[in-house]
Every structure is written in structure tokens, then in C-alpha cells.
Amino acid sequence: MGSSPVYDLERDGAHDVESGYVSGSSSQADIPKIYFTKPHLAFLNRQLQNLEPQDILQWCITTLPSLFQETAFGLTGLTTLDMLSKMKVPRPQTVNLLFFNTLHHFPATLSLIDGIRERYPHVNLHVYKPAGSDTAEEFARQHGERLWETNDELYDWLAKVEPAQRAYRELQVGAVLTGRRRSQGGKRGDIDVIEVDEAGLVKVNPFANWSFEQVQEYIKANNVPYNELLDRGYKSVGDWHSTKPVQAGEDERAGRWQGQQKTECGIHNPRSKFAQFLKEQEMKKQQEALHEALESGLEIES
């Protein structure tokens, strides 16, 4: 006589079905995906709001799978990296870094990366560049000179947003740590500690409550390597063509995109905004192609 069905289920580790529960170690392939509901997200933000960044980071490591840190090696990103390095996180749960090399960073930013690798040798750094370009010269040949002036949204898509989305897809990123703080103003003035974007990516802002002075004090107290541009009046460093030093009394991001109604580079804007933009770009191309075809046809007839 064969084994009983119940025994076979237990032997296969599927006894969770009999109990009505499913665990991560279950053999069941169709475990339901669990997402944050709005009430749950609001509850978590209330709880994490009053914690220090180290406690929030610890919560992230133990709670969020496929966790990465996005950074352009600003002061907050460096503080995050240093705090994580001191948590004695088990190797499989080490938080890897994501750096989006737009090909237009300051030389000082790129040289800092070597110092970071030396200081934190156990951290994996994933670098993503614009598709099909390895240098600024190649980017210009492919998309035109000074694209950030002729088509700013297209530049953001090509240099930052598309590489970010490619990284999320290829690395199967489930959650990211950012360096955004409310004290930076603009759209960041009222950010929560935890956010979820339209595609379900969890974004955590562990330093939402900290000021520039607090971050700067941590960097100095812990002798963390930082961008030398900070000593030359820069407080927020992005691409060389859209970043300037700030004056005394100005917001720390006042040196970014001066003269423009813009406070974000695109990575932290809604994905639907760029989906609509790409749709409009495609329609524009089709209209231009049609116009050229009509013009060509008229020339042949004449």
C-alpha cells in the first residue's frame, strides 16, 4: 500500500498547506506577494519617524530583501555607507552600492570613488552608465552637444533614469536607501522615511530628519572621505554643468540647476512622468518623419 497523502505532503515540506500557512522555506511556489498597504506604510512612517538613522538602517537590513544604496557620494550617502560598515552585517546581507555615472560628473567625484573602495573594500559597487556610451564624447556624438540645454528631460532620461531602471531590473532591486533629507528643501521638504514608487520599488530615506550640519559633523567626527568640492563652497554635488557653489545663507541645493524651475534630476520623479515624455518624443519623431516624407514627395513632383 502506498504512503498516505498527508505523509507525502509533510515529507515534501508542504505541510504548511495543511495548516493554512505558508513560510519562506515552504516548497510552495505560489506564495502570495506581500506589499505595503497605505495604512501599513503610514504606521511604519510614524514608528520610524522618531528613530535615529542607525536604527532605521538596522530595520531596513532585517526587513527589506534585495536592498541597495543609491549614491552619488554626497555627504549623506557617505554617512549612510559608513554607518552600514560599522553594523557588522552578515556578508550575504551586505548592502551593495548603486552609482549612476552620467559621464558628466566632476573629476573630484570620480576620484573620490577610489578612496571609497580603499576605505570600504568589502562593499560591492555597481556602476551604470548611459546605454551605448562610455565617455562624454561618445554621449555627445550619439545625442548631440550639450543635450542638457537643448532637451533637459531627454538628458535626464538617458543619463540617469534609464540607467537606474536598467539597474533595478538587472539586479532585481527591491528597495533602495537614498540620501534625501527634508532640510534640502524643494520637493524633499516633506518626504517620509519610507516611500513606494509606482512600480513598487521601496525607497527609504533614513536621514529624512537630519540637517546638513548633522551630516557634516558625522563626516568630520568619523574621518569619512568626502568630495573635496565641499571645501570649495559646494553643498550638493551633481553634474558639472548644473552644479555651482552656494552662498552663505542659501539652501544647500541652491547651486543645482540655477535659473530653472527644477529641484530633482529625474531619478526621484514619478516614472509615469517619463513614460509620458517618451511617448511625446516618439510622436514628435513620427511627425517629423512624416513632414520630411511629404517635403521629399513635393520636391520629386516639382
C-alpha positions in Angstrom: 0.0 0.0 0.0 1.4 3.5 -0.8 2.1 6.2 1.6 -0.7 8.4 2.8 -1.2 11.8 1.1 -0.7 13.6 4.4 2.7 11.9 5.0 3.8 12.8 1.5 2.9 16.5 2.0 4.9 16.6 5.2 7.9 14.9 3.7 7.9 17.4 0.9 7.8 20.3 3.3 4.3 21.2 2.1 2.6 20.6 5.5 2.1 24.4 5.6 -0.8 24.0 3.2 -2.5 21.7 5.7 -2.0 24.2 8.5 -3.2 27.0 6.3 0.0 28.9 6.4 3.0 29.4 4.0 6.5 30.2 5.1 9.6 31.3 3.2 11.0 27.8 3.5 7.9 26.1 2.1 8.0 24.2 -1.1 5.0 26.1 -2.3 6.0 28.1 -5.4 2.9 30.3 -5.4 3.5 32.2 -2.1 1.4 35.4 -2.4 3.4 38.6 -2.8 3.0 40.9 0.2 3.1 44.7 -0.4 2.7 47.6 2.0 -0.8 48.8 2.2 -1.3 52.6 2.7 -2.3 52.1 6.4 0.7 49.9 7.0 3.0 52.4 5.3 1.6 55.2 7.4 2.1 53.1 10.5 5.7 52.3 9.7 6.4 56.0 9.0 5.0 57.0 12.3 7.2 54.4 14.1 10.4 55.1 12.2 10.0 58.9 12.2 11.4 59.1 15.8 14.3 56.7 15.3 17.9 57.6 14.6 19.3 56.8 11.2 21.3 53.8 12.6 18.1 52.2 13.9 16.3 52.8 10.6 19.2 51.2 8.7 19.1 48.2 11.0 15.4 47.9 10.4 15.9 48.0 6.7 18.6 45.3 6.7 16.4 42.9 8.7 13.2 43.7 6.9 13.7 44.6 3.2 15.1 42.0 0.8 17.2 43.0 -2.3 18.2 46.2 -0.5 20.7 48.5 -2.3 22.1 52.0 -1.6 21.8 54.6 -4.3 24.5 57.3 -4.0 26.5 59.9 -5.9 28.8 60.1 -2.9 27.4 63.2 -1.3 27.7 63.7 2.4 24.5 61.9 3.3 25.4 58.9 1.1 28.8 58.7 2.6 27.4 58.8 6.1 25.0 56.0 5.2 27.9 53.9 3.9 30.0 54.5 7.0 27.2 53.6 9.4 26.4 50.4 7.5 30.1 49.4 7.6 30.0 49.5 11.4 26.9 47.4 11.8 28.7 44.1 11.4 26.1 43.0 8.9 26.4 39.3 7.8 28.1 39.1 4.4 25.1 37.8 2.5 23.1 40.8 3.7 25.7 43.5 2.9 24.1 46.4 1.2 25.6 47.0 -2.3 26.0 50.4 -3.8 24.5 51.8 -7.0 26.2 54.7 -8.7 24.8 56.2 -11.9 27.7 57.6 -13.8 26.2 60.2 -16.1 29.6 60.8 -17.8 29.3 64.4 -16.6 30.4 64.2 -13.0 33.2 66.3 -11.6 36.6 64.7 -11.7 36.7 65.2 -7.9 33.6 63.0 -7.6 35.1 60.2 -9.7 38.4 60.3 -7.9 36.6 60.0 -4.5 35.4 56.6 -5.6 38.9 55.2 -5.5 39.2 56.4 -1.9 35.8 54.8 -1.0 36.8 51.5 -2.4 40.0 51.6 -0.4 38.2 52.6 2.8 35.3 50.1 2.4 36.9 47.1 0.5 34.0 44.7 1.3 31.3 46.8 -0.4 30.3 46.0 -3.9 29.8 49.0 -6.2 27.6 48.7 -9.3 28.2 51.4 -11.8 25.7 52.1 -14.5 26.3 54.5 -17.5 24.0 55.8 -20.3 23.3 53.0 -22.7 25.8 52.8 -25.6 28.2 55.4 -24.2 31.3 55.1 -22.1 32.6 58.7 -22.4 31.1 62.2 -22.5 32.4 62.5 -26.1 30.5 59.3 -27.2 27.4 60.6 -25.5 27.6 63.9 -27.4 28.2 62.2 -30.7 25.2 60.0 -30.1 22.7 62.5 -28.7 24.1 66.0 -29.6 26.2 68.6 -27.9 25.0 70.0 -24.6 21.8 67.9 -24.5 21.1 69.2 -21.0 20.4 72.6 -22.6 18.6 71.6 -25.8 16.4 68.9 -24.2 16.8 68.7 -20.5 14.2 65.9 -19.9 15.7 63.7 -22.6 19.1 64.2 -20.9 17.7 63.2 -17.5 16.2 60.1 -19.1 19.3 59.0 -21.0 21.9 59.8 -18.3 20.0 59.0 -15.1 16.5 57.5 -15.3 17.1 54.8 -17.9 20.3 53.6 -16.3 18.5 53.5 -12.9 15.6 51.4 -14.3 18.1 49.1 -16.0 19.9 48.6 -12.8 16.7 47.9 -10.9 15.7 45.3 -13.5 19.1 43.6 -13.9 20.0 43.5 -10.2 16.4 42.7 -9.2 16.4 45.6 -6.8 13.5 45.5 -4.3 14.4 48.5 -2.1 16.9 51.4 -2.1 18.4 53.7 0.5 18.6 57.3 -0.5 20.4 60.4 0.9 17.4 62.7 0.7 16.6 64.9 3.7 13.8 67.4 4.4 16.3 70.1 5.2 17.3 70.1 1.5 14.0 71.8 0.7 12.2 71.7 -2.6 10.2 68.5 -3.2 12.2 66.9 -0.4 10.8 69.2 2.2 8.1 66.8 3.3 9.4 63.4 2.4 8.5 60.4 4.6 11.1 57.9 5.8 9.6 55.2 3.6 8.1 55.7 0.2 6.9 53.3 -2.6 7.1 54.3 -6.2 4.6 53.5 -9.0 6.5 50.3 -9.8 6.5 49.0 -6.2 10.2 50.0 -5.5 10.6 50.8 -1.8 12.6 54.0 -1.2 13.9 54.6 2.3 15.2 58.0 3.5 17.0 57.2 6.8 18.3 60.7 7.2 15.0 62.5 6.5 15.2 64.3 9.8 18.8 65.3 9.8 20.2 68.6 8.8 23.3 69.4 6.6 25.2 70.3 9.8 24.4 67.0 11.5 25.7 65.1 8.4 28.8 67.2 8.1 29.5 66.8 11.8 29.3 63.0 11.5 31.7 63.0 8.5 34.3 65.0 10.4 33.9 63.1 13.6 34.4 59.7 11.9 37.0 60.9 9.4 34.9 59.7 6.4 36.5 60.5 3.0 34.4 63.2 1.2 34.3 65.2 -2.0 36.9 68.0 -2.0 34.3 70.3 -3.6 32.6 70.6 -0.3 35.6 72.6 0.9 35.1 75.0 -2.0 31.5 76.0 -1.3 29.6 73.2 -2.8 27.0 71.6 -0.6 25.2 69.4 -3.1 27.2 68.0 -6.0 25.8 66.6 -9.2 26.9 67.0 -12.9 29.5 69.7 -13.5 27.2 71.6 -15.9 24.4 72.0 -13.4 26.2 72.5 -10.1 27.6 75.6 -8.6 28.8 76.7 -5.1 26.2 78.1 -2.8 26.4 81.4 -1.0 26.2 82.0 2.8 22.5 81.7 3.9 21.3 79.9 0.7 19.7 76.5 0.7 22.2 73.7 0.3 20.7 72.7 -3.1 20.6 76.3 -4.3 23.6 75.6 -6.5 21.7 72.9 -8.5 20.0 73.9 -11.8 20.2 77.6 -11.1 17.7 79.7 -13.0 15.5 76.6 -13.7 12.2 75.5 -12.1 13.8 72.2 -11.2 14.9 70.6 -7.9 15.3 66.9 -8.9 17.5 65.1 -11.5 14.8 62.7 -12.5 15.6 59.6 -10.5 13.2 60.7 -7.8 10.4 61.9 -10.1 7.4 59.7 -10.9 8.1 57.1 -13.6 4.8 58.0 -15.3 6.2 61.4 -16.0 9.0 59.9 -18.1 6.7 57.4 -19.7 4.5 60.3 -20.9 7.6 62.2 -22.0 8.9 59.3 -24.1 5.5 58.9 -25.7 5.6 62.5 -26.7 9.1 62.2 -28.0 8.1 59.2 -30.2 5.1 61.1 -31.5 7.3 64.1 -32.3 9.7 61.8 -34.2 6.9 60.3 -36.2 5.5 63.8 -37.1 9.0 64.9 -38.2 9.4 61.8 -40.3 6.0 62.4 -41.9 6.9 66.0 -42.6 10.2 65.1 -44.2 8.5 62.4 -46.4 5.9 64.9 -47.6 8.5 67.5 -48.3 10.5 64.9 -50.2 7.5 63.9 -52.2 6.7 67.5 -53.2 10.3 68.1 -54.4 10.1 65.0 -56.6 6.8 66.1 -58.1 8.1 69.6 -58.9 
